[in-house]
Amino acid sequence: MTDYTPRLFTDDASIIHLGEGLLARTLPREDWTHEAHLAACLWIVRDRAEIDPESDMRDIISSYNVAVGGVNDETQGYHETITQVYIAGVRAHLRDVGSMPLRDAVNALLLSHRGRRELPLVHYSRERLFSVEARLGFVEPDLRPLTEI
């Protein structure tokens, strides 16, 4: 696994800005980092009850990708299985940390094992995770169940 130091957030407003930019499809593409993905996901799961991340995130991210000039196909863009892994990780993280300020919850996630870029590879072999089937639809893990996330 790669050693990586995440960029942490200094305030709630920057996290909300990312989430709202994602939903409005106005977030600059260069701002859509790993940390932004997780921050927006946590904000959506925690603070946007009208959104069902497990079913709505596909359309949210796919339409954002297209809006910023990206493509969603068998080799690039939206990846359903990776998205579902991180949603499960965010939900588990929120259960563990309880009620805390948004910035603190996001930063704690980014510093935890659930916020690591390699998290999906703890549960999936590289071959299964990066298959067309896993990109286009959710596939069950072949190494470790997501209940252990």
C-alpha positions in Angstrom: 0.0 0.0 0.0 1.2 3.5 -0.8 2.0 5.9 2.0 -0.1 9.0 1.4 -0.8 12.1 3.5 -4.3 13.4 2.8 -5.0 17.1 2.5 -7.2 18.0 5.5 -10.0 20.6 5.6 -9.8 23.8 7.7 -13.5 24.5 7.9 -17.0 23.2 7.3 -17.7 25.8 4.5 -15.1 24.3 2.2 -16.6 20.9 2.5 -20.1 22.2 1.9 -18.8 24.1 -1.1 -17.5 20.9 -2.6 -20.7 19.0 -2.0 -22.9 21.8 -3.4 -20.5 22.1 -6.4 -20.8 18.4 -7.1 -24.6 18.5 -6.9 -24.8 21.6 -9.1 -22.2 20.2 -11.4 -20.2 23.4 -11.1 -17.2 22.2 -9.1 -14.0 22.7 -11.2 -12.6 19.4 -12.3 -9.2 20.0 -10.7 -11.0 20.3 -7.3 -12.5 16.8 -7.6 -9.7 15.1 -5.6 -9.8 11.9 -3.5 -10.4 14.1 -0.5 -13.2 16.0 -2.2 -14.9 12.7 -3.1 -14.9 11.6 0.5 -15.8 15.0 2.0 -18.7 15.3 -0.4 -19.8 11.8 0.3 -19.7 12.3 4.1 -21.6 15.6 3.8 -24.3 13.9 1.6 -24.7 10.9 3.9 -24.8 13.0 7.0 -26.5 16.2 6.0 -28.6 15.6 2.9 -31.3 13.2 4.0 -33.2 13.7 0.8 -30.4 11.9 -1.1 -30.0 8.1 -1.0 -26.3 7.8 -1.7 -26.4 4.1 -2.5 -28.8 4.7 -5.4 -28.4 8.4 -6.2 -24.6 8.7 -6.3 -24.3 7.0 -9.7 -26.3 9.8 -11.3 -24.8 12.5 -9.2 -21.2 11.6 -10.1 -21.8 10.5 -13.7 -23.6 13.7 -14.6 -20.9 15.8 -12.8 -18.2 13.9 -14.9 -20.0 14.7 -18.1 -20.5 18.4 -17.1 -16.8 18.8 -16.6 -15.9 17.1 -19.9 -15.4 13.6 -18.7 -16.7 10.3 -20.0 -18.4 7.4 -18.2 -17.8 4.2 -20.0 -16.2 0.7 -19.5 -12.8 2.1 -18.8 -13.1 5.6 -17.3 -15.3 7.9 -15.2 -17.8 6.6 -12.7 -17.0 3.3 -10.9 -20.0 1.8 -9.1 -18.2 -0.7 -6.9 -15.6 1.8 -5.7 -18.3 4.3 -4.9 -20.3 1.7 -2.9 -17.2 0.7 -1.0 -16.6 4.3 0.1 -20.3 4.9 0.9 -20.1 1.9 3.2 -16.9 3.2 4.7 -18.4 6.6 5.3 -21.5 5.1 7.0 -19.3 2.9 9.3 -17.1 5.9 10.1 -20.1 8.1 11.1 -21.4 5.3 13.3 -18.0 5.2 15.0 -17.4 8.9 15.5 -20.9 9.9 16.5 -21.8 13.6 16.5 -18.9 15.9 15.8 -18.4 19.0 13.6 -18.4 18.3 9.9 -14.7 19.3 9.4 -13.6 17.1 12.3 -15.7 14.1 11.0 -14.2 14.5 7.4 -10.6 14.9 8.6 -11.0 11.9 10.9 -12.2 9.9 8.0 -9.4 11.0 5.8 -6.9 10.0 8.4 -8.5 6.6 9.1 -8.1 3.3 7.2 -11.5 4.0 5.7 -10.2 7.1 4.0 -7.2 5.5 2.3 -7.0 5.4 -1.4 -6.3 1.6 -1.2 -9.4 0.8 0.9 -11.2 -1.0 -2.0 -8.2 -3.2 -2.5 -8.4 -4.5 1.0 -11.8 -6.1 0.0 -11.2 -6.8 -3.7 -8.5 -8.3 -5.8 -7.2 -5.8 -8.4 -8.6 -8.0 -11.2 -12.1 -8.0 -9.8 -12.2 -4.4 -8.7 -10.9 -3.0 -12.0 -13.2 -5.3 -14.1 -15.8 -3.8 -16.5 -18.5 -5.5 -14.4 -17.3 -3.8 -11.2 -17.2 -0.4 -12.9 -20.6 -0.6 -14.4 -22.4 -2.3 -11.5 -21.7 -3.4 -7.9 -19.9 -6.7 -7.5 -19.4 -8.4 -4.1 -15.9 -8.4 -2.7 -13.7 -11.5 -3.3 -11.2 -10.9 -0.4 -13.0 -9.5 2.6 -16.7 -8.7 3.2 -17.7 -5.1 3.3 -19.2 -5.7 6.7 -15.6 -5.6 7.9 -15.1 -2.1 6.6 
